């Protein structure tokens, strides 16, 4: 069975991507992580569209915004926002 396209991303650019961690998260919190991958795919597409349109007077801002969106997508793909993830702050 082929893998869903949400798993088609380059993990070599992700600072803390750990396949063992991802396998654990997929076992313990599959619905949440798959949802995060869908969101990350959408956010990455948004960033790509911003880059493609970055020819206007606000191009520098758009490139910075696209970079920030890619950072969020990376955190989602690294499972940083699942329960117990490093980006979850308990108050």
PDB file of N, CA, C and O in Angstrom:
ATOM      1  N   UNK A   1       0.846  -1.174   0.000  1.00  0.00           N
ATOM      2  CA  UNK A   1       0.000   0.000   0.000  1.00  0.00           C
ATOM      3  C   UNK A   1       0.895   1.240   0.000  1.00  0.00           C
ATOM      4  O   UNK A   1       1.782   1.352   0.846  1.00  0.00           O
ATOM      5  N   UNK A   2       0.683   2.167  -0.922  1.00  0.00           N
ATOM      6  CA  UNK A   2       1.522   3.371  -0.972  1.00  0.00           C
ATOM      7  C   UNK A   2       1.257   4.283   0.219  1.00  0.00           C
ATOM      8  O   UNK A   2       0.152   4.319   0.760  1.00  0.00           O
ATOM      9  N   UNK A   3       2.283   5.012   0.615  1.00  0.00           N
ATOM     10  CA  UNK A   3       2.147   5.954   1.729  1.00  0.00           C
ATOM     11  C   UNK A   3       1.352   7.173   1.268  1.00  0.00           C
ATOM     12  O   UNK A   3       1.513   7.618   0.131  1.00  0.00           O
ATOM     13  N   UNK A   4       0.498   7.716   2.132  1.00  0.00           N
ATOM     14  CA  UNK A   4      -0.233   8.939   1.784  1.00  0.00           C
ATOM     15  C   UNK A   4       0.745  10.080   1.488  1.00  0.00           C
ATOM     16  O   UNK A   4       1.855  10.109   2.020  1.00  0.00           O
ATOM     17  N   UNK A   5       0.326  11.011   0.643  1.00  0.00           N
ATOM     18  CA  UNK A   5       1.223  12.100   0.242  1.00  0.00           C
ATOM     19  C   UNK A   5       1.616  13.020   1.390  1.00  0.00           C
ATOM     20  O   UNK A   5       2.564  13.793   1.254  1.00  0.00           O
ATOM     21  N   UNK A   6       0.919  12.958   2.508  1.00  0.00           N
ATOM     22  CA  UNK A   6       1.312  13.796   3.647  1.00  0.00           C
ATOM     23  C   UNK A   6       2.676  13.394   4.200  1.00  0.00           C
ATOM     24  O   UNK A   6       3.309  14.165   4.921  1.00  0.00           O
ATOM     25  N   UNK A   7       3.127  12.184   3.862  1.00  0.00           N
ATOM     26  CA  UNK A   7       4.447  11.723   4.293  1.00  0.00           C
ATOM     27  C   UNK A   7       5.542  12.067   3.283  1.00  0.00           C
ATOM     28  O   UNK A   7       6.709  11.751   3.511  1.00  0.00           O
ATOM     29  N   UNK A   8       5.185  12.701   2.186  1.00  0.00           N
ATOM     30  CA  UNK A   8       6.156  13.077   1.152  1.00  0.00           C
ATOM     31  C   UNK A   8       6.734  14.455   1.446  1.00  0.00           C
ATOM     32  O   UNK A   8       6.264  15.462   0.917  1.00  0.00           O
ATOM     33  N   UNK A   9       7.742  14.488   2.280  1.00  0.00           N
ATOM     34  CA  UNK A   9       8.453  15.735   2.562  1.00  0.00           C
ATOM     35  C   UNK A   9       9.910  15.389   2.834  1.00  0.00           C
ATOM     36  O   UNK A   9      10.245  14.257   3.181  1.00  0.00           O
ATOM     37  N   UNK A  10      10.758  16.380   2.669  1.00  0.00           N
ATOM     38  CA  UNK A  10      12.198  16.193   2.851  1.00  0.00           C
ATOM     39  C   UNK A  10      12.537  16.401   4.322  1.00  0.00           C
ATOM     40  O   UNK A  10      12.543  17.535   4.802  1.00  0.00           O
ATOM     41  N   UNK A  11      12.818  15.326   5.035  1.00  0.00           N
ATOM     42  CA  UNK A  11      13.130  15.451   6.462  1.00  0.00           C
ATOM     43  C   UNK A  11      14.573  15.868   6.724  1.00  0.00           C
ATOM     44  O   UNK A  11      14.940  16.111   7.873  1.00  0.00           O
ATOM     45  N   UNK A  12      15.398  15.957   5.685  1.00  0.00           N
ATOM     46  CA  UNK A  12      16.801  16.338   5.889  1.00  0.00           C
ATOM     47  C   UNK A  12      16.951  17.802   6.309  1.00  0.00           C
ATOM     48  O   UNK A  12      17.981  18.185   6.864  1.00  0.00           O
ATOM     49  N   UNK A  13      15.939  18.614   6.050  1.00  0.00           N
ATOM     50  CA  UNK A  13      15.987  20.027   6.449  1.00  0.00           C
ATOM     51  C   UNK A  13      15.316  20.280   7.791  1.00  0.00           C
ATOM     52  O   UNK A  13      15.207  21.429   8.220  1.00  0.00           O
ATOM     53  N   UNK A  14      14.868  19.232   8.453  1.00  0.00           N
ATOM     54  CA  UNK A  14      14.187  19.386   9.734  1.00  0.00           C
ATOM     55  C   UNK A  14      15.200  19.189  10.861  1.00  0.00           C
ATOM     56  O   UNK A  14      15.836  18.140  10.959  1.00  0.00           O
ATOM     57  N   UNK A  15      15.338  20.191  11.693  1.00  0.00           N
ATOM     58  CA  UNK A  15      16.409  20.221  12.696  1.00  0.00           C
ATOM     59  C   UNK A  15      16.362  19.059  13.678  1.00  0.00           C
ATOM     60  O   UNK A  15      17.407  18.510  14.027  1.00  0.00           O
ATOM     61  N   UNK A  16      15.180  18.674  14.128  1.00  0.00           N
ATOM     62  CA  UNK A  16      15.096  17.644  15.165  1.00  0.00           C
ATOM     63  C   UNK A  16      14.232  16.460  14.748  1.00  0.00           C
ATOM     64  O   UNK A  16      13.645  15.790  15.597  1.00  0.00           O
ATOM     65  N   UNK A  17      14.152  16.201  13.455  1.00  0.00           N
ATOM     66  CA  UNK A  17      13.351  15.066  12.985  1.00  0.00           C
ATOM     67  C   UNK A  17      14.035  13.768  13.393  1.00  0.00           C
ATOM     68  O   UNK A  17      15.204  13.542  13.081  1.00  0.00           O
ATOM     69  N   UNK A  18      13.288  12.918  14.095  1.00  0.00           N
ATOM     70  CA  UNK A  18      13.813  11.646  14.581  1.00  0.00           C
ATOM     71  C   UNK A  18      12.829  10.540  14.201  1.00  0.00           C
ATOM     72  O   UNK A  18      11.739  10.472  14.769  1.00  0.00           O
ATOM     73  N   UNK A  19      13.188   9.680  13.263  1.00  0.00           N
ATOM     74  CA  UNK A  19      12.264   8.627  12.828  1.00  0.00           C
ATOM     75  C   UNK A  19      11.750   7.748  13.974  1.00  0.00           C
ATOM     76  O   UNK A  19      10.601   7.307  13.940  1.00  0.00           O
ATOM     77  N   UNK A  20      12.576   7.493  14.977  1.00  0.00           N
ATOM     78  CA  UNK A  20      12.127   6.684  16.118  1.00  0.00           C
ATOM     79  C   UNK A  20      11.022   7.405  16.883  1.00  0.00           C
ATOM     80  O   UNK A  20      10.030   6.796  17.283  1.00  0.00           O
ATOM     81  N   UNK A  21      11.205   8.709  17.081  1.00  0.00           N
ATOM     82  CA  UNK A  21      10.181   9.514  17.755  1.00  0.00           C
ATOM     83  C   UNK A  21       8.892   9.512  16.931  1.00  0.00           C
ATOM     84  O   UNK A  21       7.801   9.364  17.481  1.00  0.00           O
ATOM     85  N   UNK A  22       9.021   9.676  15.625  1.00  0.00           N
ATOM     86  CA  UNK A  22       7.845   9.712  14.752  1.00  0.00           C
ATOM     87  C   UNK A  22       7.109   8.378  14.801  1.00  0.00           C
ATOM     88  O   UNK A  22       5.880   8.360  14.860  1.00  0.00           O
ATOM     89  N   UNK A  23       7.828   7.270  14.778  1.00  0.00           N
ATOM     90  CA  UNK A  23       7.183   5.953  14.877  1.00  0.00           C
ATOM     91  C   UNK A  23       6.431   5.808  16.190  1.00  0.00           C
ATOM     92  O   UNK A  23       5.332   5.254  16.222  1.00  0.00           O
ATOM     93  N   UNK A  24       7.021   6.305  17.277  1.00  0.00           N
ATOM     94  CA  UNK A  24       6.347   6.244  18.583  1.00  0.00           C
ATOM     95  C   UNK A  24       5.079   7.086  18.563  1.00  0.00           C
ATOM     96  O   UNK A  24       4.023   6.639  19.012  1.00  0.00           O
ATOM     97  N   UNK A  25       5.185   8.306  18.039  1.00  0.00           N
ATOM     98  CA  UNK A  25       4.028   9.202  17.982  1.00  0.00           C
ATOM     99  C   UNK A  25       2.936   8.604  17.089  1.00  0.00           C
ATOM    100  O   UNK A  25       1.753   8.679  17.421  1.00  0.00           O
ATOM    101  N   UNK A  26       3.331   8.015  15.964  1.00  0.00           N
ATOM    102  CA  UNK A  26       2.340   7.379  15.084  1.00  0.00           C
ATOM    103  C   UNK A  26       1.638   6.217  15.778  1.00  0.00           C
ATOM    104  O   UNK A  26       0.479   5.927  15.483  1.00  0.00           O
ATOM    105  N   UNK A  27       2.322   5.564  16.681  1.00  0.00           N
ATOM    106  CA  UNK A  27       1.724   4.468  17.435  1.00  0.00           C
ATOM    107  C   UNK A  27       0.814   4.984  18.547  1.00  0.00           C
ATOM    108  O   UNK A  27      -0.263   4.432  18.775  1.00  0.00           O
ATOM    109  N   UNK A  28       1.244   6.046  19.242  1.00  0.00           N
ATOM    110  CA  UNK A  28       0.523   6.545  20.409  1.00  0.00           C
ATOM    111  C   UNK A  28      -0.539   7.597  20.088  1.00  0.00           C
ATOM    112  O   UNK A  28      -1.576   7.651  20.749  1.00  0.00           O
ATOM    113  N   UNK A  29      -0.287   8.429  19.079  1.00  0.00           N
ATOM    114  CA  UNK A  29      -1.189   9.540  18.761  1.00  0.00           C
ATOM    115  C   UNK A  29      -1.370   9.675  17.242  1.00  0.00           C
ATOM    116  O   UNK A  29      -1.140  10.749  16.687  1.00  0.00           O
ATOM    117  N   UNK A  30      -1.778   8.602  16.577  1.00  0.00           N
ATOM    118  CA  UNK A  30      -1.797   8.635  15.114  1.00  0.00           C
ATOM    119  C   UNK A  30      -2.710   9.703  14.522  1.00  0.00           C
ATOM    120  O   UNK A  30      -2.311  10.396  13.586  1.00  0.00           O
ATOM    121  N   UNK A  31      -3.908   9.850  15.038  1.00  0.00           N
ATOM    122  CA  UNK A  31      -4.846  10.819  14.453  1.00  0.00           C
ATOM    123  C   UNK A  31      -4.316  12.238  14.578  1.00  0.00           C
ATOM    124  O   UNK A  31      -4.418  13.026  13.638  1.00  0.00           O
ATOM    125  N   UNK A  32      -3.754  12.567  15.731  1.00  0.00           N
ATOM    126  CA  UNK A  32      -3.234  13.914  15.946  1.00  0.00           C
ATOM    127  C   UNK A  32      -2.050  14.199  15.027  1.00  0.00           C
ATOM    128  O   UNK A  32      -1.994  15.254  14.395  1.00  0.00           O
ATOM    129  N   UNK A  33      -1.110  13.270  14.953  1.00  0.00           N
ATOM    130  CA  UNK A  33       0.070  13.506  14.120  1.00  0.00           C
ATOM    131  C   UNK A  33      -0.296  13.573  12.636  1.00  0.00           C
ATOM    132  O   UNK A  33       0.227  14.419  11.912  1.00  0.00           O
ATOM    133  N   UNK A  34      -1.176  12.705  12.183  1.00  0.00           N
ATOM    134  CA  UNK A  34      -1.600  12.759  10.779  1.00  0.00           C
ATOM    135  C   UNK A  34      -2.289  14.083  10.488  1.00  0.00           C
ATOM    136  O   UNK A  34      -2.095  14.664   9.420  1.00  0.00           O
ATOM    137  N   UNK A  35      -3.092  14.562  11.430  1.00  0.00           N
ATOM    138  CA  UNK A  35      -3.707  15.881  11.269  1.00  0.00           C
ATOM    139  C   UNK A  35      -2.637  16.959  11.169  1.00  0.00           C
ATOM    140  O   UNK A  35      -2.755  17.873  10.352  1.00  0.00           O
ATOM    141  N   UNK A  36      -1.600  16.864  11.985  1.00  0.00           N
ATOM    142  CA  UNK A  36      -0.506  17.839  11.933  1.00  0.00           C
ATOM    143  C   UNK A  36       0.213  17.785  10.588  1.00  0.00           C
ATOM    144  O   UNK A  36       0.623  18.820  10.063  1.00  0.00           O
ATOM    145  N   UNK A  37       0.368  16.594  10.032  1.00  0.00           N
ATOM    146  CA  UNK A  37       1.002  16.484   8.716  1.00  0.00           C
ATOM    147  C   UNK A  37       0.146  17.132   7.633  1.00  0.00           C
ATOM    148  O   UNK A  37       0.672  17.757   6.713  1.00  0.00           O
ATOM    149  N   UNK A  38      -1.164  16.983   7.742  1.00  0.00           N
ATOM    150  CA  UNK A  38      -2.059  17.636   6.770  1.00  0.00           C
ATOM    151  C   UNK A  38      -1.953  19.152   6.880  1.00  0.00           C
ATOM    152  O   UNK A  38      -1.888  19.853   5.870  1.00  0.00           O
ATOM    153  N   UNK A  39      -1.936  19.647   8.106  1.00  0.00           N
ATOM    154  CA  UNK A  39      -1.800  21.092   8.318  1.00  0.00           C
ATOM    155  C   UNK A  39      -0.452  21.570   7.786  1.00  0.00           C
ATOM    156  O   UNK A  39      -0.378  22.607   7.128  1.00  0.00           O
ATOM    157  N   UNK A  40       0.608  20.824   8.066  1.00  0.00           N
ATOM    158  CA  UNK A  40       1.953  21.200   7.596  1.00  0.00           C
ATOM    159  C   UNK A  40       2.000  21.262   6.076  1.00  0.00           C
ATOM    160  O   UNK A  40       2.601  22.176   5.510  1.00  0.00           O
ATOM    161  N   UNK A  41       1.376  20.303   5.414  1.00  0.00           N
ATOM    162  CA  UNK A  41       1.339  20.308   3.944  1.00  0.00           C
ATOM    163  C   UNK A  41       0.647  21.571   3.438  1.00  0.00           C
ATOM    164  O   UNK A  41       1.119  22.206   2.495  1.00  0.00           O
ATOM    165  N   UNK A  42      -0.458  21.928   4.057  1.00  0.00           N
ATOM    166  CA  UNK A  42      -1.196  23.126   3.660  1.00  0.00           C
ATOM    167  C   UNK A  42      -0.376  24.389   3.902  1.00  0.00           C
ATOM    168  O   UNK A  42      -0.328  25.276   3.051  1.00  0.00           O
ATOM    169  N   UNK A  43       0.267  24.467   5.060  1.00  0.00           N
ATOM    170  CA  UNK A  43       1.092  25.631   5.396  1.00  0.00           C
ATOM    171  C   UNK A  43       2.281  25.744   4.445  1.00  0.00           C
ATOM    172  O   UNK A  43       2.625  26.845   4.015  1.00  0.00           O
ATOM    173  N   UNK A  44       2.907  24.626   4.117  1.00  0.00           N
ATOM    174  CA  UNK A  44       4.044  24.651   3.185  1.00  0.00           C
ATOM    175  C   UNK A  44       3.602  25.136   1.807  1.00  0.00           C
ATOM    176  O   UNK A  44       4.333  25.872   1.144  1.00  0.00           O
ATOM    177  N   UNK A  45       2.424  24.734   1.379  1.00  0.00           N
ATOM    178  CA  UNK A  45       1.890  25.216   0.108  1.00  0.00           C
ATOM    179  C   UNK A  45       1.632  26.711   0.137  1.00  0.00           C
ATOM    180  O   UNK A  45       1.878  27.411  -0.845  1.00  0.00           O
ATOM    181  N   UNK A  46       1.136  27.195   1.263  1.00  0.00           N
ATOM    182  CA  UNK A  46       0.910  28.629   1.455  1.00  0.00           C
ATOM    183  C   UNK A  46       2.240  29.374   1.328  1.00  0.00           C
ATOM    184  O   UNK A  46       2.323  30.401   0.654  1.00  0.00           O
ATOM    185  N   UNK A  47       3.273  28.849   1.981  1.00  0.00           N
ATOM    186  CA  UNK A  47       4.600  29.478   1.913  1.00  0.00           C
ATOM    187  C   UNK A  47       5.124  29.491   0.478  1.00  0.00           C
ATOM    188  O   UNK A  47       5.698  30.485   0.033  1.00  0.00           O
ATOM    189  N   UNK A  48       4.930  28.403  -0.236  1.00  0.00           N
ATOM    190  CA  UNK A  48       5.371  28.350  -1.639  1.00  0.00           C
ATOM    191  C   UNK A  48       4.660  29.403  -2.482  1.00  0.00           C
ATOM    192  O   UNK A  48       5.278  30.047  -3.330  1.00  0.00           O
ATOM    193  N   UNK A  49       3.364  29.577  -2.249  1.00  0.00           N
ATOM    194  CA  UNK A  49       2.614  30.591  -3.006  1.00  0.00           C
ATOM    195  C   UNK A  49       3.095  31.994  -2.663  1.00  0.00           C
ATOM    196  O   UNK A  49       3.168  32.854  -3.541  1.00  0.00           O
ATOM    197  N   UNK A  50       3.425  32.233  -1.399  1.00  0.00           N
ATOM    198  CA  UNK A  50       3.964  33.544  -1.017  1.00  0.00           C
ATOM    199  C   UNK A  50       5.284  33.804  -1.731  1.00  0.00           C
ATOM    200  O   UNK A  50       5.517  34.902  -2.235  1.00  0.00           O
ATOM    201  N   UNK A  51       6.145  32.793  -1.774  1.00  0.00           N
ATOM    202  CA  UNK A  51       7.428  32.945  -2.473  1.00  0.00           C
ATOM    203  C   UNK A  51       7.218  33.239  -3.954  1.00  0.00           C
ATOM    204  O   UNK A  51       7.920  34.067  -4.533  1.00  0.00           O
ATOM    205  N   UNK A  52       6.261  32.565  -4.557  1.00  0.00           N
ATOM    206  CA  UNK A  52       5.999  32.764  -5.983  1.00  0.00           C
ATOM    207  C   UNK A  52       5.482  34.169  -6.268  1.00  0.00           C
ATOM    208  O   UNK A  52       5.711  34.713  -7.348  1.00  0.00           O
ATOM    209  N   UNK A  53       4.780  34.756  -5.293  1.00  0.00           N
ATOM    210  CA  UNK A  53       4.210  36.096  -5.468  1.00  0.00           C
ATOM    211  C   UNK A  53       5.102  37.190  -4.897  1.00  0.00           C
ATOM    212  O   UNK A  53       4.700  38.354  -4.877  1.00  0.00           O
ATOM    213  N   UNK A  54       6.294  36.851  -4.437  1.00  0.00           N
ATOM    214  CA  UNK A  54       7.162  37.817  -3.750  1.00  0.00           C
ATOM    215  C   UNK A  54       7.894  38.728  -4.731  1.00  0.00           C
ATOM    216  O   UNK A  54       9.107  38.912  -4.634  1.00  0.00           O
ATOM    217  N   UNK A  55       7.161  39.284  -5.658  1.00  0.00           N
ATOM    218  CA  UNK A  55       7.760  40.215  -6.620  1.00  0.00           C
ATOM    219  C   UNK A  55       7.201  41.620  -6.453  1.00  0.00           C
ATOM    220  O   UNK A  55       7.535  42.521  -7.222  1.00  0.00           O
ATOM    221  N   UNK A  56       6.355  41.805  -5.456  1.00  0.00           N
ATOM    222  CA  UNK A  56       5.736  43.107  -5.224  1.00  0.00           C
ATOM    223  C   UNK A  56       6.602  43.944  -4.298  1.00  0.00           C
ATOM    224  O   UNK A  56       7.693  43.525  -3.910  1.00  0.00           O
ATOM    225  N   UNK A  57       6.117  45.122  -3.948  1.00  0.00           N
ATOM    226  CA  UNK A  57       6.883  46.013  -3.072  1.00  0.00           C
ATOM    227  C   UNK A  57       7.077  45.424  -1.674  1.00  0.00           C
ATOM    228  O   UNK A  57       8.008  45.818  -0.972  1.00  0.00           O
ATOM    229  N   UNK A  58       6.230  44.499  -1.258  1.00  0.00           N
ATOM    230  CA  UNK A  58       6.368  43.863   0.048  1.00  0.00           C
ATOM    231  C   UNK A  58       7.053  42.513  -0.026  1.00  0.00           C
ATOM    232  O   UNK A  58       6.805  41.647   0.813  1.00  0.00           O
ATOM    233  N   UNK A  59       7.907  42.322  -1.014  1.00  0.00           N
ATOM    234  CA  UNK A  59       8.529  41.015  -1.245  1.00  0.00           C
ATOM    235  C   UNK A  59       9.366  40.546  -0.062  1.00  0.00           C
ATOM    236  O   UNK A  59       9.331  39.367   0.290  1.00  0.00           O
ATOM    237  N   UNK A  60      10.111  41.447   0.551  1.00  0.00           N
ATOM    238  CA  UNK A  60      10.958  41.048   1.686  1.00  0.00           C
ATOM    239  C   UNK A  60      10.094  40.551   2.843  1.00  0.00           C
ATOM    240  O   UNK A  60      10.413  39.545   3.478  1.00  0.00           O
ATOM    241  N   UNK A  61       9.006  41.258   3.109  1.00  0.00           N
ATOM    242  CA  UNK A  61       8.083  40.829   4.159  1.00  0.00           C
ATOM    243  C   UNK A  61       7.502  39.459   3.816  1.00  0.00           C
ATOM    244  O   UNK A  61       7.433  38.578   4.672  1.00  0.00           O
ATOM    245  N   UNK A  62       7.086  39.284   2.564  1.00  0.00           N
ATOM    246  CA  UNK A  62       6.503  38.011   2.147  1.00  0.00           C
ATOM    247  C   UNK A  62       7.493  36.861   2.303  1.00  0.00           C
ATOM    248  O   UNK A  62       7.110  35.772   2.729  1.00  0.00           O
ATOM    249  N   UNK A  63       8.746  37.086   1.967  1.00  0.00           N
ATOM    250  CA  UNK A  63       9.760  36.030   2.125  1.00  0.00           C
ATOM    251  C   UNK A  63       9.949  35.682   3.604  1.00  0.00           C
ATOM    252  O   UNK A  63      10.091  34.510   3.954  1.00  0.00           O
ATOM    253  N   UNK A  64       9.952  36.694   4.467  1.00  0.00           N
ATOM    254  CA  UNK A  64      10.067  36.433   5.899  1.00  0.00           C
ATOM    255  C   UNK A  64       8.865  35.684   6.441  1.00  0.00           C
ATOM    256  O   UNK A  64       8.998  34.788   7.275  1.00  0.00           O
ATOM    257  N   UNK A  65       7.694  36.060   5.958  1.00  0.00           N
ATOM    258  CA  UNK A  65       6.463  35.386   6.369  1.00  0.00           C
ATOM    259  C   UNK A  65       6.485  33.928   5.905  1.00  0.00           C
ATOM    260  O   UNK A  65       6.112  33.027   6.656  1.00  0.00           O
ATOM    261  N   UNK A  66       6.922  33.705   4.676  1.00  0.00           N
ATOM    262  CA  UNK A  66       7.017  32.344   4.143  1.00  0.00           C
ATOM    263  C   UNK A  66       7.999  31.511   4.969  1.00  0.00           C
ATOM    264  O   UNK A  66       7.752  30.333   5.226  1.00  0.00           O
ATOM    265  N   UNK A  67       9.100  32.116   5.380  1.00  0.00           N
ATOM    266  CA  UNK A  67      10.083  31.400   6.208  1.00  0.00           C
ATOM    267  C   UNK A  67       9.461  31.003   7.544  1.00  0.00           C
ATOM    268  O   UNK A  67       9.665  29.886   8.020  1.00  0.00           O
ATOM    269  N   UNK A  68       8.702  31.917   8.147  1.00  0.00           N
ATOM    270  CA  UNK A  68       8.038  31.617   9.419  1.00  0.00           C
ATOM    271  C   UNK A  68       7.020  30.487   9.248  1.00  0.00           C
ATOM    272  O   UNK A  68       6.915  29.609  10.105  1.00  0.00           O
ATOM    273  N   UNK A  69       6.283  30.510   8.158  1.00  0.00           N
ATOM    274  CA  UNK A  69       5.326  29.431   7.897  1.00  0.00           C
ATOM    275  C   UNK A  69       6.040  28.091   7.763  1.00  0.00           C
ATOM    276  O   UNK A  69       5.555  27.075   8.261  1.00  0.00           O
ATOM    277  N   UNK A  70       7.178  28.085   7.099  1.00  0.00           N
ATOM    278  CA  UNK A  70       7.939  26.833   6.948  1.00  0.00           C
ATOM    279  C   UNK A  70       8.457  26.326   8.299  1.00  0.00           C
ATOM    280  O   UNK A  70       8.541  25.118   8.521  1.00  0.00           O
ATOM    281  N   UNK A  71       8.799  27.244   9.186  1.00  0.00           N
ATOM    282  CA  UNK A  71       9.234  26.840  10.533  1.00  0.00           C
ATOM    283  C   UNK A  71       8.090  26.147  11.276  1.00  0.00           C
ATOM    284  O   UNK A  71       8.300  25.134  11.942  1.00  0.00           O
ATOM    285  N   UNK A  72       6.890  26.694  11.157  1.00  0.00           N
ATOM    286  CA  UNK A  72       5.729  26.075  11.800  1.00  0.00           C
ATOM    287  C   UNK A  72       5.489  24.690  11.209  1.00  0.00           C
ATOM    288  O   UNK A  72       5.266  23.726  11.942  1.00  0.00           O
ATOM    289  N   UNK A  73       5.536  24.594   9.885  1.00  0.00           N
ATOM    290  CA  UNK A  73       5.343  23.293   9.230  1.00  0.00           C
ATOM    291  C   UNK A  73       6.394  22.291   9.703  1.00  0.00           C
ATOM    292  O   UNK A  73       6.083  21.120   9.921  1.00  0.00           O
ATOM    293  N   UNK A  74       7.628  22.743   9.860  1.00  0.00           N
ATOM    294  CA  UNK A  74       8.698  21.854  10.330  1.00  0.00           C
ATOM    295  C   UNK A  74       8.394  21.336  11.733  1.00  0.00           C
ATOM    296  O   UNK A  74       8.554  20.146  12.002  1.00  0.00           O
ATOM    297  N   UNK A  75       7.961  22.216  12.620  1.00  0.00           N
ATOM    298  CA  UNK A  75       7.624  21.780  13.981  1.00  0.00           C
ATOM    299  C   UNK A  75       6.486  20.761  13.966  1.00  0.00           C
ATOM    300  O   UNK A  75       6.509  19.789  14.721  1.00  0.00           O
ATOM    301  N   UNK A  76       5.501  20.981  13.115  1.00  0.00           N
ATOM    302  CA  UNK A  76       4.402  20.020  13.015  1.00  0.00           C
ATOM    303  C   UNK A  76       4.904  18.673  12.508  1.00  0.00           C
ATOM    304  O   UNK A  76       4.498  17.632  13.024  1.00  0.00           O
ATOM    305  N   UNK A  77       5.768  18.678  11.522  1.00  0.00           N
ATOM    306  CA  UNK A  77       6.298  17.428  10.956  1.00  0.00           C
ATOM    307  C   UNK A  77       7.229  16.706  11.920  1.00  0.00           C
ATOM    308  O   UNK A  77       7.355  15.483  11.858  1.00  0.00           O
ATOM    309  N   UNK A  78       7.873  17.437  12.797  1.00  0.00           N
ATOM    310  CA  UNK A  78       8.780  16.850  13.794  1.00  0.00           C
ATOM    311  C   UNK A  78       8.016  16.346  15.015  1.00  0.00           C
ATOM    312  O   UNK A  78       8.623  15.842  15.960  1.00  0.00           O
ATOM    313  N   UNK A  79       6.694  16.478  15.002  1.00  0.00           N
ATOM    314  CA  UNK A  79       5.831  16.060  16.117  1.00  0.00           C
ATOM    315  C   UNK A  79       6.095  16.885  17.372  1.00  0.00           C
ATOM    316  O   UNK A  79       5.973  16.382  18.488  1.00  0.00           O
ATOM    317  N   UNK A  80       6.454  18.142  17.187  1.00  0.00           N
ATOM    318  CA  UNK A  80       6.744  19.008  18.326  1.00  0.00           C
ATOM    319  C   UNK A  80       5.490  19.508  19.040  1.00  0.00           C
ATOM    320  O   UNK A  80       5.572  19.983  20.173  1.00  0.00           O
ATOM    321  N   UNK A  81       4.322  19.405  18.383  1.00  0.00           N
ATOM    322  CA  UNK A  81       3.085  19.907  18.982  1.00  0.00           C
ATOM    323  C   UNK A  81       2.119  18.806  19.402  1.00  0.00           C
ATOM    324  O   UNK A  81       0.955  19.093  19.681  1.00  0.00           O
ATOM    325  N   UNK A  82       2.565  17.567  19.454  1.00  0.00           N
ATOM    326  CA  UNK A  82       1.720  16.499  19.986  1.00  0.00           C
ATOM    327  C   UNK A  82       1.828  16.522  21.507  1.00  0.00           C
ATOM    328  O   UNK A  82       2.696  17.191  22.066  1.00  0.00           O
ATOM    329  N   UNK A  83       0.943  15.789  22.167  1.00  0.00           N
ATOM    330  CA  UNK A  83       1.012  15.707  23.625  1.00  0.00           C
ATOM    331  C   UNK A  83       2.392  15.219  24.046  1.00  0.00           C
ATOM    332  O   UNK A  83       2.872  14.197  23.554  1.00  0.00           O
ATOM    333  N   UNK A  84       3.022  15.943  24.946  1.00  0.00           N
ATOM    334  CA  UNK A  84       4.362  15.605  25.399  1.00  0.00           C
ATOM    335  C   UNK A  84       5.464  16.164  24.525  1.00  0.00           C
ATOM    336  O   UNK A  84       6.644  15.977  24.820  1.00  0.00           O
ATOM    337  N   UNK A  85       5.092  16.852  23.446  1.00  0.00           N
ATOM    338  CA  UNK A  85       6.080  17.434  22.541  1.00  0.00           C
ATOM    339  C   UNK A  85       6.755  18.650  23.148  1.00  0.00           C
ATOM    340  O   UNK A  85       6.214  19.262  24.070  1.00  0.00           O
ATOM    341  N   UNK A  86       7.924  19.008  22.647  1.00  0.00           N
ATOM    342  CA  UNK A  86       8.700  20.103  23.236  1.00  0.00           C
ATOM    343  C   UNK A  86       8.071  21.489  23.088  1.00  0.00           C
ATOM    344  O   UNK A  86       8.445  22.406  23.820  1.00  0.00           O
ATOM    345  N   UNK A  87       7.134  21.665  22.167  1.00  0.00           N
ATOM    346  CA  UNK A  87       6.516  22.979  21.990  1.00  0.00           C
ATOM    347  C   UNK A  87       5.241  23.139  22.815  1.00  0.00           C
ATOM    348  O   UNK A  87       4.652  24.219  22.840  1.00  0.00           O
ATOM    349  N   UNK A  88       4.814  22.081  23.485  1.00  0.00           N
ATOM    350  CA  UNK A  88       3.620  22.151  24.327  1.00  0.00           C
ATOM    351  C   UNK A  88       4.043  22.653  25.701  1.00  0.00           C
ATOM    352  O   UNK A  88       4.827  22.012  26.401  1.00  0.00           O
ATOM    353  N   UNK A  89       3.512  23.802  26.068  1.00  0.00           N
ATOM    354  CA  UNK A  89       3.839  24.410  27.359  1.00  0.00           C
ATOM    355  C   UNK A  89       2.639  24.220  28.280  1.00  0.00           C
ATOM    356  O   UNK A  89       1.542  24.700  27.993  1.00  0.00           O
ATOM    357  N   UNK A  90       2.852  23.533  29.359  1.00  0.00           N
ATOM    358  CA  UNK A  90       1.795  23.321  30.353  1.00  0.00           C
ATOM    359  C   UNK A  90       1.787  24.488  31.329  1.00  0.00           C
ATOM    360  O   UNK A  90       2.826  24.869  31.869  1.00  0.00           O
ATOM    361  N   UNK A  91       0.623  25.042  31.546  1.00  0.00           N
ATOM    362  CA  UNK A  91       0.500  26.162  32.506  1.00  0.00           C
ATOM    363  C   UNK A  91      -0.217  25.712  33.742  1.00  0.00           C
ATOM    364  O   UNK A  91      -0.418  26.505  34.663  1.00  0.00           O
TER     365      UNK A  91
END
